[in-house]
Amino acid sequence: MRKNLAKAFGSVFGIGYLQFAPGTYASAFAALLYFFIPACREISWLLALILLSVVVGVWAGGVMEEEYGEDPSQTVIDELAGQWLALVAIPASPLAVLLSFILFRFFDILKPGLVDRAQRLPGGWGIMADDVLAGIFANLSLRLLMLFLPMLPFGIVF
């Protein structure tokens, strides 16, 4: 039962078992939820979802490592949490959500500096920490873009 629950939540209900780029699909899923479900844009609700996904992700990631090895590709709840962090208090415009997605994937895949070091934490902590930092970096980067490129339609929400 423990392993089945960990696999269900850790893989974001099966997304992690996709053969090609499961982390990208999980990030896209998180962005689509944010874009299409207004409740996901409520900061208190989104922060609660992030906290829940981080707590569950640390546990599920640790359990999934027992079966699949270190930082298994099947564990994508970290991408869910990281993408949601990248979207906190960002307008739900197509451009802003798309750039948030691109920036998050950029930081998650390239893992610059602190992001790379964070993934070296043991067990589920390492699985989650690098994506949390990638999400924060993506959010801050998008905020800088919105500040320095105000002529782009970041705030046009459909």
Residue, then its C-alpha position, 0 to 999 in steps of 0.5 A: m500500500r505504501k509503495n502504491l501510494a508513493k508511486a501514485f502521488g510521486s508520478v503525479f498519477g502516472i505522468g512520471y511513467l510516460q516514456f519521453a520527458p515525463g518531467t516536462y509533461a508534469s510541468a506542463f500539467a502544473a502550468l495548465l492547471y494554473f492557467f485553466i483553473p482560477a482557484c489555482r491562481e489564488i495565492s493561499w490555495l497555490l501555496a497550500l498546493i505547493l506545500l502539500s506537494v513538497v511534503v508528499g514529494v519528499w516522502a514519495g520520492g524517498v520511497m520511489e528511490e528504494e525501488y527505482g534508484e537515485d532521483p528516478s525519472q518516474t518521480v515528477i511531483d517535484e516538477l509539479a511543485g517547482q512549476w507552481l512556484a514559478l507561477v506564484a503571483i504571476p498573471a495568468s496570461p498565455l505569455a506569462v505562463l509560457l515563459s514561466f514554463i520555459l524558465f522553469r524547465f531551463f533552470d531545472i534541466l541546466k541546474p546552475g550552481l545552487v540548484d545542482r548542489a541542492q539535488r545532492l541532499p539525501g533521498g526525497w529532499g534532494i529530489m524536491a530541493d533542486d526543483v523548488l530552487a529552479g521554481i524560485f529562480a524561474n519566478l524571479s527571472l520572470r518578474l525581472l522580465m516583466l519589470f524590464l519589458p513592460m511593453l510585452p503583454f504579460g498581464i493580458v488574461f484570457 
